[in-house]
Amino acid sequence: MSYDVLVLGASYGSLFATKLLMGGHNARLVSTPPTAELINREGTVVRFPIRGRDAPVEVPSTRLPGTLTASAPQEVDPTAFDLVVLGMQEAQYGSPGVRELMGRVAASRVPSLAIMNMPPLPYLERIPGLPTEALAPCYADPAVWAGFEPGRTSLASPDPQAYRPPNEPKNILQVGLPTNFKAARFEDDASTGILRDLERDIAAARFDPGGGEIEIPVKLRVHDSIFVPLAKWPMLMAGNYRCIGAEAMIPIRDAVHGDIDRSRAVYEWVRKLCTGLGAADADLVPFEKYAAAAEGLGNPSSAARALFGGAAHIERVDCLIRRIAAVQGLASPTVDAIVGRVDARLEKNRAAPPG
């Protein structure tokens, strides 16, 4: 059977939507009205790097078996869908129109899969013994998550890296690092069954760019452990947030390999924090594997680019990790320094006159 999936976010969300369409499922992207009009008129194009090919393979939504549509937030009825995918940055859920849609999503009781570095508060409620009320200050608008049921809220790590190429239309997306989405199961079997059906169909899908069908990277992997998506946390603290300097940003590769011993130390500290919450070693990624992948990450992280571009909000996993550690009686000078740099840059951005 085919599923109808609502995807909030037409930028990064178009990557997940493209994989759904390849598997024969239908997706509705939520975006601004001009972007929705563009997508409804022309579809989307996602460019995937393919091993052994010099140029990326372009996958247009108009050539795929599933159907893609797009709508502005106020036009969407979540009860018409089998699954909701939250593919925006955390701070965007409180924006006008989207905030009201989130309320309708919560009331619909449709299972919701967040593809975010910052896990939804109701997802964290699934971790035994974690006092989520102490974590609310790390969220741009924690009230957005009121009404979401923990058992119907799950998380996938946004491991695949993708970006909108500069000076191109907003229906174009370029995949930089074609890794897999790692999703945790829902609490009930029926909702988890939707994820497993999608996992199977995405894995089986093929695309013919000319010359025969090929496999397109970026798959969905569904795990029983709720801690698997948290494997991104040590990476964020060892690399992504350490791109952020007091006055400038640096590439992830340099943040990790500029002082490999310090990178390993903070990475292992966050790994220990995750295992203290209940994660198994098998749920997480060894530092050596991450460090090898970081060799190819020659750009600053999206968080760093956003901060130095003047953003007033970014996803605060750094804040979240420090507060969780404090609950456990732990502290890290490196993490404290990261949080301090992010706080300072955000304060500077928020104090700047409107440009």
C-alpha positions in Angstrom: 0.0 0.0 0.0 1.1 3.6 -0.4 1.1 6.1 2.4 0.3 9.8 2.4 3.0 11.7 4.3 3.0 15.3 5.4 6.5 16.9 5.4 7.0 20.2 7.2 9.9 21.9 5.5 10.4 22.1 1.7 14.2 22.5 1.8 15.7 19.6 3.8 12.3 17.9 3.8 12.4 17.6 0.0 15.2 15.0 0.4 13.1 12.8 2.5 10.1 13.4 0.3 12.1 12.4 -2.8 13.0 9.0 -1.1 9.3 8.5 -0.3 8.3 9.2 -3.9 10.9 6.7 -5.2 9.3 4.1 -2.9 5.8 4.8 -4.4 4.4 6.9 -1.6 2.9 10.4 -1.7 4.2 13.5 0.0 2.9 17.0 0.8 5.5 19.6 1.5 4.7 22.5 3.8 6.4 25.7 2.7 5.9 29.4 2.1 3.2 30.2 -0.5 5.7 31.2 -3.3 7.7 28.0 -2.8 4.6 25.9 -2.7 3.5 27.5 -6.0 6.9 26.7 -7.6 6.9 23.1 -6.4 3.3 22.5 -7.6 4.2 24.0 -11.0 7.7 22.4 -11.5 8.2 19.7 -8.9 11.5 19.4 -7.1 15.0 18.2 -8.1 17.4 16.6 -5.7 21.0 16.0 -6.8 22.7 12.9 -5.3 26.4 12.2 -5.5 26.9 8.6 -6.8 30.1 6.7 -6.3 31.9 6.2 -9.6 30.2 9.1 -11.4 31.8 12.5 -11.9 28.6 14.5 -11.8 25.6 14.1 -9.4 22.5 12.4 -10.5 19.5 14.6 -10.7 16.2 13.0 -9.4 13.2 15.1 -10.5 10.0 14.5 -8.5 8.0 14.5 -11.8 9.7 11.3 -12.8 9.0 9.3 -9.7 6.1 6.9 -9.0 4.8 8.8 -6.0 2.9 12.1 -6.1 4.3 15.4 -4.7 2.3 18.4 -3.8 3.0 21.5 -1.6 0.9 23.8 0.5 1.2 26.8 2.8 0.8 25.8 6.5 -2.8 27.2 6.9 -4.0 25.0 4.0 -3.1 21.7 5.7 -5.3 19.2 7.5 -3.0 16.7 9.2 -5.8 14.2 9.7 -5.6 13.5 5.9 -2.1 11.9 6.4 -0.7 8.6 7.7 2.5 10.1 9.0 3.8 13.6 9.7 7.5 14.3 9.2 9.0 17.4 11.0 11.8 18.5 8.7 12.4 22.1 9.8 14.9 23.6 12.2 13.5 23.6 15.8 13.0 27.4 16.0 10.8 27.4 12.8 8.0 25.5 14.5 7.0 28.6 16.4 6.7 30.9 13.4 3.2 32.2 12.4 1.2 29.7 10.6 3.5 26.8 11.4 2.8 27.1 15.1 -0.9 26.8 14.5 -0.3 23.8 12.2 1.7 22.1 14.9 -1.3 22.5 17.2 -3.4 20.7 14.6 -0.8 18.0 14.2 -0.7 17.3 17.9 -4.5 17.2 18.1 -4.7 14.8 15.1 -2.7 12.1 16.9 -1.1 11.2 13.6 2.4 9.7 14.4 5.1 12.4 14.0 8.7 11.7 13.0 11.1 14.6 13.6 14.2 14.8 11.5 16.1 17.2 13.7 19.3 17.5 15.7 17.2 18.9 18.5 14.8 16.2 19.7 11.3 17.2 20.4 10.5 17.5 24.1 7.8 14.8 24.0 10.4 12.4 22.5 12.8 13.1 25.4 9.9 12.2 27.7 10.3 8.6 26.4 13.7 8.4 28.2 13.1 7.0 31.7 14.1 9.3 34.5 14.9 12.4 32.4 13.3 15.5 33.9 12.3 17.3 30.7 11.0 20.4 32.5 14.7 21.3 33.2 15.4 21.2 29.5 12.6 23.5 28.2 14.8 26.7 28.3 17.0 25.2 25.5 14.0 25.4 23.1 13.1 28.5 21.1 9.4 27.9 22.0 8.8 24.9 24.2 5.0 25.5 24.2 5.0 24.3 20.5 5.4 20.7 21.8 2.4 20.9 24.1 -0.2 18.3 23.2 2.2 15.9 21.4 2.0 12.4 22.8 5.4 10.9 23.6 4.4 7.5 22.2 3.4 9.0 18.9 6.5 11.2 18.6 9.8 9.8 17.3 13.1 11.0 16.0 15.4 10.4 13.1 18.9 11.8 13.0 19.5 14.2 10.1 22.8 12.5 9.2 22.5 13.1 5.4 23.8 16.6 4.6 22.1 18.7 2.0 21.8 22.3 1.0 20.2 24.6 -1.4 22.7 25.6 -4.1 23.3 29.4 -4.2 21.6 31.3 -7.0 19.3 28.5 -7.9 15.5 28.1 -7.5 14.1 26.9 -4.1 12.9 23.6 -5.5 16.6 22.5 -6.1 18.5 20.6 -3.4 22.1 19.3 -3.4 23.0 16.3 -1.2 26.6 16.7 0.1 27.0 13.6 2.4 24.6 10.8 1.3 24.3 8.9 4.6 21.2 7.3 6.0 18.3 8.6 8.2 18.4 6.6 11.5 15.0 6.6 13.0 13.8 5.2 16.4 10.6 3.2 16.6 7.3 4.6 17.9 5.9 3.0 21.1 3.1 1.3 19.2 3.5 -1.4 16.6 1.1 0.1 14.1 3.0 3.4 13.8 6.3 1.6 13.8 4.9 -0.6 11.0 4.5 2.5 8.8 8.2 3.3 9.3 9.3 -0.2 8.5 7.1 -0.3 5.3 8.8 3.0 4.2 12.2 1.6 5.1 11.6 -1.5 2.9 10.2 0.4 -0.1 12.9 3.1 -0.1 15.6 0.3 0.0 14.0 -1.4 -3.0 13.6 1.7 -5.1 15.7 2.3 -8.2 16.0 5.2 -10.6 17.0 5.4 -14.3 19.1 8.5 -15.0 19.7 7.2 -18.5 21.5 4.0 -19.3 19.7 1.7 -16.8 18.4 1.7 -13.3 20.7 2.5 -10.4 20.5 2.6 -6.6 20.3 6.1 -5.2 21.9 6.6 -1.7 20.2 7.9 1.5 18.0 5.2 3.0 15.7 5.1 6.1 16.9 2.7 8.8 14.5 2.0 11.7 15.8 0.9 15.1 14.2 -0.5 18.2 16.4 1.6 20.5 15.2 5.1 21.1 18.8 6.2 21.7 20.2 5.5 18.1 19.3 9.0 16.8 21.2 10.5 19.7 24.4 9.1 18.1 24.6 12.5 16.4 25.2 14.3 19.8 28.9 13.5 20.2 29.5 14.5 16.6 27.7 17.9 17.1 29.8 18.7 20.2 33.1 17.5 18.8 32.7 19.1 15.4 29.6 21.2 14.5 29.5 23.5 17.5 33.3 23.7 17.7 33.2 25.4 14.3 32.0 28.5 16.2 34.8 30.7 17.3 34.5 34.0 19.2 35.0 36.0 16.0 35.0 33.6 13.1 33.9 30.1 12.0 36.1 27.2 10.7 35.3 24.0 8.8 34.1 21.0 10.6 37.3 19.1 9.4 39.5 21.8 11.1 37.4 21.8 14.3 37.9 18.0 14.7 41.4 17.5 13.4 43.0 20.8 14.5 43.2 19.3 18.0 42.3 15.6 17.7 42.9 14.8 21.3 40.5 17.5 22.6 38.0 16.4 19.9 38.2 12.8 21.1 37.9 13.9 24.8 34.6 15.8 24.3 33.3 13.2 21.9 33.8 10.4 24.5 32.4 12.6 27.3 29.1 13.0 25.3 29.1 9.3 24.5 29.3 8.6 28.2 26.5 11.0 28.8 24.3 9.1 26.3 25.2 5.7 27.8 24.3 7.2 31.2 20.8 7.9 29.9 20.5 4.2 28.8 22.1 4.0 25.3 24.1 0.9 24.5 27.6 1.2 22.9 26.1 -0.3 19.8 23.6 2.6 19.5 26.5 5.0 19.1 29.3 5.7 16.6 33.0 5.2 17.5 35.1 8.3 17.5 37.5 6.9 14.9 34.6 6.4 12.4 33.4 10.0 12.9 36.9 11.4 12.7 37.4 9.7 9.3 34.1 11.1 8.0 35.0 14.5 9.2 38.1 14.6 6.9 35.7 15.2 4.1 33.7 18.0 5.8 35.4 21.1 4.4 32.7 23.6 5.3 31.6 25.1 8.6 28.5 23.5 10.1 25.0 24.9 9.3 24.8 26.1 12.9 28.0 28.1 12.5 26.9 29.6 9.2 23.5 30.6 10.6 25.1 32.3 13.6 27.6 34.2 11.6 24.8 35.1 9.2 23.0 36.9 11.9 20.5 34.2 13.1 18.6 35.0 16.3 17.9 31.3 17.0 19.7 28.0 16.2 19.1 24.5 17.5 20.7 24.4 20.9 21.8 20.8 21.4 24.8 22.3 23.2 22.5 23.8 25.8 20.5 20.5 26.0 23.6 18.4 26.6 24.9 20.7 29.3 21.6 20.7 31.1 21.2 16.9 30.9 24.7 16.6 32.2 23.9 18.9 35.1 21.0 16.7 36.1 23.4 13.8 36.2 26.0 15.8 38.2 28.4 16.0 35.3 30.2 19.0 33.8 32.7 19.6 31.0 34.8 22.8 30.6 34.8 22.2 26.8 31.0 22.0 26.7 30.7 25.1 29.0 33.0 27.0 26.6 30.9 26.0 23.5 27.7 27.1 25.2 29.3 30.4 26.2 30.4 31.1 22.6 26.9 30.3 21.2 25.2 32.4 23.9 27.5 35.4 23.2 27.0 35.2 19.4 23.2 34.9 19.8 23.1 37.8 22.2 25.1 39.9 19.7 22.8 38.9 16.8 19.6 39.7 18.8 21.0 43.1 19.8 21.9 44.1 16.2 19.5 46.6 14.5 17.2 45.0 11.9 19.1 44.9 8.6 
